[in-house]
Amino acid sequence: MFQKIFLGITLILAQISMAFASTSVPYTCPQIKRHTDQVQWKCLEQASDTLVYKAQMMSQLLLEQIEKIEAQLGEPQDVFFIARAGSSMNGFDQLRSHDENGNRISLDEIFNYGVSKMPNKSLDKSAYELYLSRNPVISHDYQTAINHSRGRISKKYIDKKRPKLKYSHGGILFRTPEGVWNIYHELMPCNETRKAYLFQDSAMSGTSSFFVDKPHKYIGLVIPLNKEIQKRIIKNLSNKEEFMARGPVYRAMSNPWQADTSNSNSFPLEMIEYANMPERQYKDLSLMYKFAAKKRDQFLDKRRQELGVDRLSVAQMKHIETKDEEYKKVCRPDYAVRKEVVRSYAQNGYEPTKIVFDTSLNFKNGLKNMFKDLFESVKVSFIPLVGEHIRPSKATYAEHIKLGVGEAVSVYSIWQYLERQKLIHPNADSSLFEIPELDYKTAKRMVPVVEGNISLFVDPDKQDEEFSNFDRVLEEMRTGKRYRGQNKHK
């Protein structure tokens, strides 16, 4: 039903931005798909009235905040770093990146400290149970011992100056030459497993995949980048030089120093860093990528000719991606570029957010889906992007996760990096960066906007039903109680 409400808006915007959405973009293997048609996006078909109308209102709040920032700066802005809340991050304690003397604290240091606080100095469960059987005075079971060790980590390394993690998912907000706002971000939608998409869709249509979610709070962040960075990103997106390939496993915690183990927030970070590179290096990397992509395409053309087909089938492409050893040598046209981009932000002092978290929360409060693929990281082929002195090297990420420690490219870490590198518009008022929370009071203010859309885009004989649905959503927001008879969109 939602599609009928906003189909008109979406089709108009889709026609305007089709030039940016239709071109096929090369990816690493295994392939990550690009998803640009939000009308057919199945998450919208599954979304409730509540999610749909809140997404539309968040789009309106975003537009209002952009207008405030542009008014404060006195000129239009075309590129922003954008973020929103997702699942609650209350189970995470942020850890310090540097000690009191300014020395970098590595994840290995934190991990080794935690292991040293285990009674038997080991995370091996079988070894601990054997140790327990031989030391009857020790009363803690394995999980309790892990919890105590995790608590000692928090006490020693917790960063009391850092704010709580409010935002979990970031992207690039970009105004096309035609004036349409698009959000570029990577997402694993509708609880799909081991599959991520690069989404490009209209930020203002109310159908944005960026906002159709179930966050613990409806809040957002929008940061204007400096003008030089804006120009570069506009050029990159216009030329399809997005370098968005991530890898098949989608996770909240990740290894930001390796090619296939980063998370979705690495996409905007790498886009911004690439745009910030010196002109000569920037041009060389662009040429390097195009040459590697051409070599990859020539290889696929050769395989297609050998198979005697005009177009490779899904099964044939899957076989090539997973079984063809020769293809693995050419399937990563972005690899050399990403290696230099990651090396660049490492040298420039980027620090991922180090975290200790309660692993017992994995199956509570909706966090199950956030971590369900986390333990699959041991199956991923790690490809180092930077030196051993940066990335964790003494233990695997699976071992880190047993102890509940890790690091990731977080929205907060990107925000801090933008500030340190002076990549934010120098005249921007930071008090305008955070989008006010969508609560009942704010929703009431937006009633004319939503009802206007219903009047414009819903068939007259269906409008009363949609007005009623919206009234019910407002009542849910007012009372905080869910309507039990709520239906999914058909």
ZISULZI-V510281 format. One record per pair of residues at least 4 apart in sequence whose ideal C-beta (glycine too) atoms are under 7 Angstrom apart, sorted by the first residue. I is the first residue (numbers start at 1). GAP is how many residues later the second one is. Records with the same first field share a line. If there is no record, write none. Layout:
BEGIN
I=GAP + GAP
END
This chain:
BEGIN
1=488 + 489
2=4 + 42 + 45 + 50 + 487
3=4 + 36 + 41
4=454 + 455 + 458
5=448 + 449 + 452 + 453 + 461
6=4 + 199 + 200 + 201 + 451
7=4 + 32 + 450
8=4 + 449
9=4 + 196 + 197 + 448
10=4 + 28 + 29 + 192 + 195 + 197
11=4
12=4
13=4 + 167 + 189 + 192
14=4
16=162 + 164
17=4 + 159 + 161 + 163 + 165
18=4
20=156 + 162 + 180
21=15 + 179
23=217
25=9 + 215 + 217
26=267 + 270 + 307
27=4 + 5 + 218
28=217 + 303 + 304 + 306 + 307
29=292 + 298 + 299 + 302
30=218 + 291 + 292
31=290
32=164 + 165 + 166 + 213 + 214
33=164
34=163 + 164
35=6 + 162 + 164
36=164 + 165
37=4
38=6 + 163 + 169 + 171
41=168
42=4 + 148
43=4 + 146 + 147 + 166 + 169
44=163 + 168
45=444
46=144 + 442
47=4 + 5 + 165 + 442
48=4 + 438 + 440
49=4 + 420 + 423 + 424 + 437
50=4 + 423 + 426
51=4 + 161 + 163
52=4 + 160 + 437
53=4 + 397 + 417 + 420
54=4 + 164 + 384
55=4 + 151 + 153 + 156 + 157
56=4 + 150 + 394
57=4 + 381 + 386 + 389 + 393
58=4 + 153 + 160 + 162 + 380
59=4 + 144 + 145 + 147 + 149 + 152
60=4 + 386 + 389
61=4 + 374 + 375 + 377
62=4 + 141 + 158 + 160 + 373
63=4 + 141
64=4
65=4 + 157 + 367 + 370
66=4 + 156
67=4
68=4 + 364
69=4 + 8 + 155 + 359 + 363
70=5 + 6 + 7
72=357 + 360
73=4 + 151 + 352 + 354 + 355
77=147
78=96 + 97 + 152 + 156
79=93 + 94 + 95 + 146 + 151 + 154 + 155
80=93 + 142 + 143 + 144 + 145
81=89 + 91 + 142 + 144 + 187 + 191 + 333 + 337
82=88 + 89 + 91 + 101 + 139 + 140
83=84 + 86 + 87 + 137 + 138 + 328
84=83 + 85 + 126 + 127 + 131 + 136
85=81 + 82 + 83 + 130 + 131 + 132 + 134
86=82 + 83 + 127 + 129
87=81 + 129 + 279 + 280 + 283
88=128 + 277
89=75 + 76 + 79
91=266 + 267 + 270 + 276
92=73 + 263 + 265
93=61 + 65 + 262 + 263
94=65 + 68 + 71 + 259 + 261
95=15 + 62 + 63 + 64 + 259 + 260 + 261
96=9 + 61 + 63
97=7 + 8 + 254 + 257
98=4 + 5 + 6 + 7
99=4 + 6
105=4 + 5 + 52
107=4 + 247 + 285 + 293 + 298 + 300
108=4 + 284 + 285 + 286 + 287
109=4
110=4 + 43 + 47 + 244 + 295
111=4 + 284 + 289 + 292 + 294
112=4
113=4 + 40 + 43
114=35 + 36 + 39 + 289 + 291
115=6 + 7 + 8
116=5
117=32 + 35
118=4 + 5 + 27 + 31
119=12 + 19 + 26
120=7 + 8 + 11
122=5 + 6
123=276 + 279 + 280
124=4
125=4 + 17
126=4
127=4
128=4 + 14 + 17
129=4 + 13
130=4
131=4
132=6
140=4 + 5 + 8
142=4
143=4
144=4
145=4
146=4 + 257
147=4
148=4
149=4 + 254
150=4 + 206 + 253 + 254
151=4
152=4
153=4 + 203 + 252
154=4 + 202
165=245 + 247
166=53
167=54 + 244
168=243
169=16 + 95
170=95 + 98 + 241 + 244
171=12 + 13 + 14 + 39 + 97
172=12 + 61 + 96 + 99
173=8 + 10 + 30 + 49
174=8 + 10 + 59 + 60 + 63
175=4 + 6
176=4 + 6
180=22
181=21 + 22 + 23
182=18 + 19 + 20 + 21
183=18 + 20 + 25 + 27
184=14 + 16 + 53
185=14 + 25 + 79 + 82
186=10 + 11 + 12 + 58 + 60 + 78 + 81
187=9 + 10 + 12 + 22 + 77
188=4 + 7 + 8 + 62
189=8 + 20
191=178
193=179 + 180
194=54 + 55 + 179
196=50 + 54
198=46
199=10
201=6 + 7 + 8
202=5 + 6
203=5 + 7
208=4
217=220
218=219 + 220
219=216 + 218
220=215
221=190 + 212 + 213 + 214
222=211 + 213
223=192 + 195 + 201 + 210
224=200 + 201 + 204
225=4 + 5 + 47 + 198 + 199 + 200
226=197 + 198 + 199 + 200
227=4
228=4
229=4 + 43 + 46 + 47 + 194
230=4
231=4
232=4 + 43
233=4 + 38 + 42
234=4
235=4
236=5 + 6 + 35 + 38 + 39
237=5
241=45 + 48
242=29
243=27 + 31 + 91 + 94 + 95
244=23
245=89
246=16 + 20 + 21
247=12 + 13 + 14 + 133
249=124 + 127 + 128 + 131
250=14 + 123
251=12 + 122 + 123 + 126
252=11 + 118 + 119 + 122 + 156
253=121 + 148 + 153 + 155
254=7 + 8 + 9 + 154 + 155
255=6 + 7 + 136 + 137 + 142
256=6 + 10 + 96 + 151 + 152 + 153
257=85 + 128 + 129 + 133 + 134
258=124 + 125 + 126 + 127 + 133
259=76 + 79 + 124 + 126
260=120 + 121 + 122 + 123
261=116 + 119 + 121 + 136
262=4 + 147
263=145 + 146
265=4 + 144 + 145 + 146 + 149
266=4 + 143
267=4
268=4 + 146
269=4 + 76 + 140 + 145
270=4 + 68 + 71
271=4
272=4 + 151
273=68 + 71 + 72
274=67
276=145 + 147
277=4 + 5 + 67
278=4
279=4
280=4
281=4
282=4
283=4
284=4
285=4 + 52 + 55
286=4
287=4
288=4 + 48 + 49
289=4 + 44 + 45 + 48
290=4
291=4
292=4 + 41 + 44
293=4 + 40
294=4
295=4 + 35
296=4 + 34 + 35 + 37
297=4
298=4
299=4 + 28 + 31
300=4 + 12
301=4
302=4
303=4 + 17
304=5 + 8
307=9
312=4 + 5
313=4
314=4
315=4
316=4
317=4
318=4
319=4
320=4 + 7
321=6
327=4
334=4
335=4
336=4
337=4
338=4 + 47
339=4 + 46
340=4
341=4
342=4 + 43 + 44
343=4 + 42 + 43
344=4
345=5
346=4 + 40 + 44
348=73
349=71
350=67
351=62
352=55 + 56 + 57 + 58 + 61
353=54 + 55 + 57 + 59 + 60
354=53
355=51 + 52
356=48 + 49
357=4 + 47
358=46
359=45
361=4 + 6
362=5 + 6 + 9
363=5
367=4
368=4
374=27
375=23 + 26
377=20 + 21
378=18 + 20
384=7
386=4 + 5
388=5
392=8
395=4 + 5
397=4
398=4
400=5 + 6
401=5
409=4 + 5
411=4
412=4
413=4
414=4
415=4
416=4
417=4
418=5 + 6
419=5
424=4
436=6
438=4 + 5
439=4
440=4 + 37 + 38
442=4
443=31 + 34
446=4
447=4
448=4
449=4
450=4 + 20
451=4 + 16
452=4
453=4
454=4 + 9 + 12 + 13 + 16
455=8
458=4 + 5 + 8
462=4
463=4
464=4
465=4
466=4
467=4
468=4
469=4
470=4
471=4
472=4 + 11
473=4
474=4
475=4
476=5 + 6 + 7
END
